[in-house]
Structures are given as structure tokens and as C-alpha cells.
Amino acid sequence: MTKISDELSVILKQKKVNQKNISTVKKYLKASKMYDSLIESGLTSKRGNNLMSRNEAYTQKIKFNIRP
């Protein structure tokens, strides 16, 4: 499976614009906008390293309900 960025770079390097290439780019842009809207609505989060760091995972934090 090729990456979207690889496919887009191939299209841009060919410097030949045809209807198939334009429709492919439009599909990717539409998918990107849909992904952004899902992020804004809170249904998903951005990709990347969402794991806790070692400090967060192994540090014990104890909180008490104390009113000031």
C-alpha cells in the first residue's frame, strides 16, 4: 500500500495534468477536510505518538478533595 504523499508527489513530478490526476487530488483533499472535521467535533484525535511518557506512566499522583 502506497502512502498518499507518495502518490501526490508522483503526480506532481510527472507535470502532466489530466482528469484522472485532478480527480485523485480532489478525493484526497475531500478526505483531508473530512478528517479535520472529525477532529474538530471530537470524534477522533490526530495521529501520532499518543502514548504516555515513562514519567506519566510510572509516576503516582495522589489527590485529595480538600476545600481551601
Jmol script that loads the backbone (N, CA, C; Angstrom):
load data "model"
ATOM      1  N   MET A   1       0.842  -1.176   0.000  1.00  0.00           N
ATOM      2  CA  MET A   1       0.000   0.000   0.000  1.00  0.00           C
ATOM      3  C   MET A   1       0.887   1.239   0.000  1.00  0.00           C
ATOM      4  N   THR A   2       0.660   2.121  -0.931  1.00  0.00           N
ATOM      5  CA  THR A   2       1.474   3.322  -1.015  1.00  0.00           C
ATOM      6  C   THR A   2       0.861   4.436  -0.181  1.00  0.00           C
ATOM      7  N   LYS A   3       1.713   5.338   0.229  1.00  0.00           N
ATOM      8  CA  LYS A   3       1.249   6.468   1.011  1.00  0.00           C
ATOM      9  C   LYS A   3       0.647   7.516   0.085  1.00  0.00           C
ATOM     10  N   ILE A   4      -0.283   8.267   0.635  1.00  0.00           N
ATOM     11  CA  ILE A   4      -0.932   9.324  -0.139  1.00  0.00           C
ATOM     12  C   ILE A   4       0.093  10.355  -0.582  1.00  0.00           C
ATOM     13  N   SER A   5       1.026  10.695   0.297  1.00  0.00           N
ATOM     14  CA  SER A   5       2.028  11.695  -0.060  1.00  0.00           C
ATOM     15  C   SER A   5       2.908  11.219  -1.206  1.00  0.00           C
ATOM     16  N   ASP A   6       3.184   9.902  -1.246  1.00  0.00           N
ATOM     17  CA  ASP A   6       3.980   9.359  -2.349  1.00  0.00           C
ATOM     18  C   ASP A   6       3.224   9.476  -3.670  1.00  0.00           C
ATOM     19  N   GLU A   7       1.925   9.160  -3.636  1.00  0.00           N
ATOM     20  CA  GLU A   7       1.124   9.255  -4.849  1.00  0.00           C
ATOM     21  C   GLU A   7       1.018  10.699  -5.340  1.00  0.00           C
ATOM     22  N   LEU A   8       0.844  11.626  -4.401  1.00  0.00           N
ATOM     23  CA  LEU A   8       0.765  13.038  -4.784  1.00  0.00           C
ATOM     24  C   LEU A   8       2.084  13.542  -5.360  1.00  0.00           C
ATOM     25  N   SER A   9       3.195  13.107  -4.786  1.00  0.00           N
ATOM     26  CA  SER A   9       4.488  13.556  -5.307  1.00  0.00           C
ATOM     27  C   SER A   9       4.738  13.009  -6.709  1.00  0.00           C
ATOM     28  N   VAL A  10       4.278  11.781  -6.977  1.00  0.00           N
ATOM     29  CA  VAL A  10       4.421  11.219  -8.318  1.00  0.00           C
ATOM     30  C   VAL A  10       3.614  12.050  -9.315  1.00  0.00           C
ATOM     31  N   ILE A  11       2.398  12.407  -8.934  1.00  0.00           N
ATOM     32  CA  ILE A  11       1.556  13.211  -9.816  1.00  0.00           C
ATOM     33  C   ILE A  11       2.202  14.563 -10.094  1.00  0.00           C
ATOM     34  N   LEU A  12       2.761  15.181  -9.050  1.00  0.00           N
ATOM     35  CA  LEU A  12       3.377  16.496  -9.232  1.00  0.00           C
ATOM     36  C   LEU A  12       4.674  16.424 -10.039  1.00  0.00           C
ATOM     37  N   LYS A  13       5.422  15.333  -9.889  1.00  0.00           N
ATOM     38  CA  LYS A  13       6.674  15.192 -10.630  1.00  0.00           C
ATOM     39  C   LYS A  13       6.439  14.910 -12.110  1.00  0.00           C
ATOM     40  N   GLN A  14       5.319  14.289 -12.440  1.00  0.00           N
ATOM     41  CA  GLN A  14       5.026  13.992 -13.842  1.00  0.00           C
ATOM     42  C   GLN A  14       4.752  15.256 -14.643  1.00  0.00           C
ATOM     43  N   LYS A  15       4.249  16.278 -13.965  1.00  0.00           N
ATOM     44  CA  LYS A  15       3.924  17.559 -14.596  1.00  0.00           C
ATOM     45  C   LYS A  15       2.935  17.403 -15.741  1.00  0.00           C
ATOM     46  N   LYS A  16       2.219  16.304 -15.739  1.00  0.00           N
ATOM     47  CA  LYS A  16       1.182  16.080 -16.734  1.00  0.00           C
ATOM     48  C   LYS A  16      -0.144  16.075 -15.997  1.00  0.00           C
ATOM     49  N   VAL A  17      -0.931  17.072 -16.260  1.00  0.00           N
ATOM     50  CA  VAL A  17      -2.211  17.190 -15.575  1.00  0.00           C
ATOM     51  C   VAL A  17      -3.285  16.618 -16.485  1.00  0.00           C
ATOM     52  N   ASN A  18      -3.961  15.620 -15.982  1.00  0.00           N
ATOM     53  CA  ASN A  18      -5.095  15.078 -16.715  1.00  0.00           C
ATOM     54  C   ASN A  18      -6.262  14.911 -15.758  1.00  0.00           C
ATOM     55  N   GLN A  19      -7.387  14.525 -16.285  1.00  0.00           N
ATOM     56  CA  GLN A  19      -8.608  14.447 -15.486  1.00  0.00           C
ATOM     57  C   GLN A  19      -8.477  13.446 -14.339  1.00  0.00           C
ATOM     58  N   LYS A  20      -7.776  12.337 -14.576  1.00  0.00           N
ATOM     59  CA  LYS A  20      -7.618  11.320 -13.530  1.00  0.00           C
ATOM     60  C   LYS A  20      -6.813  11.883 -12.357  1.00  0.00           C
ATOM     61  N   ASN A  21      -5.734  12.591 -12.654  1.00  0.00           N
ATOM     62  CA  ASN A  21      -4.910  13.164 -11.596  1.00  0.00           C
ATOM     63  C   ASN A  21      -5.681  14.212 -10.809  1.00  0.00           C
ATOM     64  N   ILE A  22      -6.457  15.033 -11.495  1.00  0.00           N
ATOM     65  CA  ILE A  22      -7.225  16.069 -10.817  1.00  0.00           C
ATOM     66  C   ILE A  22      -8.268  15.442  -9.899  1.00  0.00           C
ATOM     67  N   SER A  23      -8.952  14.421 -10.378  1.00  0.00           N
ATOM     68  CA  SER A  23      -9.972  13.780  -9.541  1.00  0.00           C
ATOM     69  C   SER A  23      -9.338  13.069  -8.351  1.00  0.00           C
ATOM     70  N   THR A  24      -8.150  12.514  -8.519  1.00  0.00           N
ATOM     71  CA  THR A  24      -7.451  11.861  -7.412  1.00  0.00           C
ATOM     72  C   THR A  24      -7.096  12.877  -6.335  1.00  0.00           C
ATOM     73  N   VAL A  25      -6.570  14.009  -6.743  1.00  0.00           N
ATOM     74  CA  VAL A  25      -6.197  15.052  -5.789  1.00  0.00           C
ATOM     75  C   VAL A  25      -7.446  15.580  -5.088  1.00  0.00           C
ATOM     76  N   LYS A  26      -8.533  15.745  -5.803  1.00  0.00           N
ATOM     77  CA  LYS A  26      -9.771  16.222  -5.190  1.00  0.00           C
ATOM     78  C   LYS A  26     -10.277  15.240  -4.141  1.00  0.00           C
ATOM     79  N   LYS A  27     -10.151  13.946  -4.401  1.00  0.00           N
ATOM     80  CA  LYS A  27     -10.575  12.941  -3.421  1.00  0.00           C
ATOM     81  C   LYS A  27      -9.735  13.042  -2.147  1.00  0.00           C
ATOM     82  N   TYR A  28      -8.425  13.227  -2.305  1.00  0.00           N
ATOM     83  CA  TYR A  28      -7.552  13.348  -1.139  1.00  0.00           C
ATOM     84  C   TYR A  28      -7.873  14.606  -0.343  1.00  0.00           C
ATOM     85  N   LEU A  29      -8.154  15.705  -1.026  1.00  0.00           N
ATOM     86  CA  LEU A  29      -8.495  16.941  -0.330  1.00  0.00           C
ATOM     87  C   LEU A  29      -9.827  16.798   0.418  1.00  0.00           C
ATOM     88  N   LYS A  30     -10.773  16.123  -0.189  1.00  0.00           N
ATOM     89  CA  LYS A  30     -12.071  15.891   0.450  1.00  0.00           C
ATOM     90  C   LYS A  30     -11.893  15.028   1.701  1.00  0.00           C
ATOM     91  N   ALA A  31     -11.082  13.990   1.595  1.00  0.00           N
ATOM     92  CA  ALA A  31     -10.825  13.116   2.745  1.00  0.00           C
ATOM     93  C   ALA A  31     -10.107  13.875   3.856  1.00  0.00           C
ATOM     94  N   SER A  32      -9.189  14.758   3.483  1.00  0.00           N
ATOM     95  CA  SER A  32      -8.469  15.553   4.471  1.00  0.00           C
ATOM     96  C   SER A  32      -9.414  16.497   5.207  1.00  0.00           C
ATOM     97  N   LYS A  33     -10.332  17.127   4.477  1.00  0.00           N
ATOM     98  CA  LYS A  33     -11.304  18.021   5.112  1.00  0.00           C
ATOM     99  C   LYS A  33     -12.228  17.249   6.044  1.00  0.00           C
ATOM    100  N   MET A  34     -12.633  16.043   5.637  1.00  0.00           N
ATOM    101  CA  MET A  34     -13.494  15.225   6.484  1.00  0.00           C
ATOM    102  C   MET A  34     -12.763  14.834   7.765  1.00  0.00           C
ATOM    103  N   TYR A  35     -11.493  14.488   7.649  1.00  0.00           N
ATOM    104  CA  TYR A  35     -10.688  14.117   8.813  1.00  0.00           C
ATOM    105  C   TYR A  35     -10.561  15.301   9.768  1.00  0.00           C
ATOM    106  N   ASP A  36     -10.328  16.497   9.223  1.00  0.00           N
ATOM    107  CA  ASP A  36     -10.239  17.692  10.054  1.00  0.00           C
ATOM    108  C   ASP A  36     -11.553  17.979  10.777  1.00  0.00           C
ATOM    109  N   SER A  37     -12.671  17.761  10.099  1.00  0.00           N
ATOM    110  CA  SER A  37     -13.965  17.993  10.744  1.00  0.00           C
ATOM    111  C   SER A  37     -14.214  16.970  11.859  1.00  0.00           C
ATOM    112  N   LEU A  38     -13.760  15.732  11.673  1.00  0.00           N
ATOM    113  CA  LEU A  38     -13.887  14.728  12.729  1.00  0.00           C
ATOM    114  C   LEU A  38     -13.053  15.095  13.946  1.00  0.00           C
ATOM    115  N   ILE A  39     -11.885  15.672  13.711  1.00  0.00           N
ATOM    116  CA  ILE A  39     -11.035  16.109  14.814  1.00  0.00           C
ATOM    117  C   ILE A  39     -11.702  17.256  15.568  1.00  0.00           C
ATOM    118  N   GLU A  40     -12.249  18.226  14.822  1.00  0.00           N
ATOM    119  CA  GLU A  40     -12.902  19.370  15.452  1.00  0.00           C
ATOM    120  C   GLU A  40     -14.127  18.955  16.269  1.00  0.00           C
ATOM    121  N   SER A  41     -14.854  17.957  15.801  1.00  0.00           N
ATOM    122  CA  SER A  41     -16.048  17.523  16.521  1.00  0.00           C
ATOM    123  C   SER A  41     -15.705  16.616  17.704  1.00  0.00           C
ATOM    124  N   GLY A  42     -14.464  16.190  17.808  1.00  0.00           N
ATOM    125  CA  GLY A  42     -14.029  15.384  18.940  1.00  0.00           C
ATOM    126  C   GLY A  42     -14.242  13.893  18.765  1.00  0.00           C
ATOM    127  N   LEU A  43     -14.590  13.454  17.577  1.00  0.00           N
ATOM    128  CA  LEU A  43     -14.812  12.027  17.347  1.00  0.00           C
ATOM    129  C   LEU A  43     -13.518  11.250  17.181  1.00  0.00           C
ATOM    130  N   THR A  44     -12.444  11.934  16.862  1.00  0.00           N
ATOM    131  CA  THR A  44     -11.145  11.279  16.702  1.00  0.00           C
ATOM    132  C   THR A  44     -10.056  12.240  17.131  1.00  0.00           C
ATOM    133  N   SER A  45      -8.851  11.747  17.231  1.00  0.00           N
ATOM    134  CA  SER A  45      -7.710  12.604  17.571  1.00  0.00           C
ATOM    135  C   SER A  45      -6.667  12.472  16.470  1.00  0.00           C
ATOM    136  N   LYS A  46      -5.773  13.463  16.441  1.00  0.00           N
ATOM    137  CA  LYS A  46      -4.734  13.437  15.420  1.00  0.00           C
ATOM    138  C   LYS A  46      -3.835  12.229  15.609  1.00  0.00           C
ATOM    139  N   ARG A  47      -3.310  11.766  14.512  1.00  0.00           N
ATOM    140  CA  ARG A  47      -2.397  10.626  14.572  1.00  0.00           C
ATOM    141  C   ARG A  47      -1.067  11.071  15.157  1.00  0.00           C
ATOM    142  N   GLY A  48      -0.319  10.123  15.590  1.00  0.00           N
ATOM    143  CA  GLY A  48       0.991  10.432  16.149  1.00  0.00           C
ATOM    144  C   GLY A  48       1.198   9.648  17.427  1.00  0.00           C
ATOM    145  N   ASN A  49       2.177  10.052  18.172  1.00  0.00           N
ATOM    146  CA  ASN A  49       2.503   9.380  19.413  1.00  0.00           C
ATOM    147  C   ASN A  49       1.574   9.886  20.510  1.00  0.00           C
ATOM    148  N   ASN A  50       0.522   9.133  20.794  1.00  0.00           N
ATOM    149  CA  ASN A  50      -0.430   9.498  21.833  1.00  0.00           C
ATOM    150  C   ASN A  50      -0.205   8.706  23.116  1.00  0.00           C
ATOM    151  N   LEU A  51       0.898   7.993  23.179  1.00  0.00           N
ATOM    152  CA  LEU A  51       1.190   7.190  24.354  1.00  0.00           C
ATOM    153  C   LEU A  51       1.746   8.055  25.471  1.00  0.00           C
ATOM    154  N   MET A  52       1.548   7.611  26.695  1.00  0.00           N
ATOM    155  CA  MET A  52       2.088   8.351  27.833  1.00  0.00           C
ATOM    156  C   MET A  52       3.602   8.147  27.900  1.00  0.00           C
ATOM    157  N   SER A  53       4.279   9.170  28.373  1.00  0.00           N
ATOM    158  CA  SER A  53       5.723   9.043  28.567  1.00  0.00           C
ATOM    159  C   SER A  53       5.982   8.174  29.793  1.00  0.00           C
ATOM    160  N   ARG A  54       7.222   7.780  29.987  1.00  0.00           N
ATOM    161  CA  ARG A  54       7.574   6.959  31.147  1.00  0.00           C
ATOM    162  C   ARG A  54       7.239   7.671  32.445  1.00  0.00           C
ATOM    163  N   ASN A  55       7.515   8.969  32.484  1.00  0.00           N
ATOM    164  CA  ASN A  55       7.248   9.729  33.702  1.00  0.00           C
ATOM    165  C   ASN A  55       5.759   9.758  34.019  1.00  0.00           C
ATOM    166  N   GLU A  56       4.938   9.914  33.011  1.00  0.00           N
ATOM    167  CA  GLU A  56       3.494   9.949  33.235  1.00  0.00           C
ATOM    168  C   GLU A  56       2.954   8.571  33.614  1.00  0.00           C
ATOM    169  N   ALA A  57       3.520   7.531  33.038  1.00  0.00           N
ATOM    170  CA  ALA A  57       3.012   6.185  33.276  1.00  0.00           C
ATOM    171  C   ALA A  57       3.393   5.654  34.655  1.00  0.00           C
ATOM    172  N   TYR A  58       4.578   5.973  35.143  1.00  0.00           N
ATOM    173  CA  TYR A  58       5.066   5.398  36.384  1.00  0.00           C
ATOM    174  C   TYR A  58       5.016   6.335  37.577  1.00  0.00           C
ATOM    175  N   THR A  59       4.604   7.560  37.383  1.00  0.00           N
ATOM    176  CA  THR A  59       4.513   8.493  38.492  1.00  0.00           C
ATOM    177  C   THR A  59       3.139   8.356  39.128  1.00  0.00           C
ATOM    178  N   GLN A  60       3.139   8.174  40.432  1.00  0.00           N
ATOM    179  CA  GLN A  60       1.872   8.064  41.136  1.00  0.00           C
ATOM    180  C   GLN A  60       1.484   9.443  41.647  1.00  0.00           C
ATOM    181  N   LYS A  61       0.313   9.874  41.255  1.00  0.00           N
ATOM    182  CA  LYS A  61      -0.187  11.173  41.693  1.00  0.00           C
ATOM    183  C   LYS A  61      -1.407  10.925  42.562  1.00  0.00           C
ATOM    184  N   ILE A  62      -1.323  11.379  43.779  1.00  0.00           N
ATOM    185  CA  ILE A  62      -2.423  11.205  44.700  1.00  0.00           C
ATOM    186  C   ILE A  62      -3.018  12.577  44.975  1.00  0.00           C
ATOM    187  N   LYS A  63      -4.335  12.682  44.806  1.00  0.00           N
ATOM    188  CA  LYS A  63      -5.019  13.947  45.046  1.00  0.00           C
ATOM    189  C   LYS A  63      -6.126  13.722  46.057  1.00  0.00           C
ATOM    190  N   PHE A  64      -6.279  14.660  46.961  1.00  0.00           N
ATOM    191  CA  PHE A  64      -7.341  14.622  47.946  1.00  0.00           C
ATOM    192  C   PHE A  64      -8.321  15.734  47.677  1.00  0.00           C
ATOM    193  N   ASN A  65      -9.565  15.499  48.009  1.00  0.00           N
ATOM    194  CA  ASN A  65     -10.581  16.536  47.876  1.00  0.00           C
ATOM    195  C   ASN A  65     -10.563  17.402  49.131  1.00  0.00           C
ATOM    196  N   ILE A  66      -9.763  18.412  49.084  1.00  0.00           N
ATOM    197  CA  ILE A  66      -9.640  19.319  50.224  1.00  0.00           C
ATOM    198  C   ILE A  66     -10.109  20.697  49.752  1.00  0.00           C
ATOM    199  N   ARG A  67     -11.058  21.226  50.480  1.00  0.00           N
ATOM    200  CA  ARG A  67     -11.544  22.564  50.131  1.00  0.00           C
ATOM    201  C   ARG A  67     -10.656  23.606  50.782  1.00  0.00           C
ATOM    202  N   PRO A  68     -10.328  24.649  50.068  1.00  0.00           N
ATOM    203  CA  PRO A  68      -9.472  25.698  50.672  1.00  0.00           C
ATOM    204  C   PRO A  68     -10.203  26.546  51.675  1.00  0.00           C
TER     205      PRO A  68
END
end "model"
wireframe off; spacefill off
backbone 0.3
color backbone group
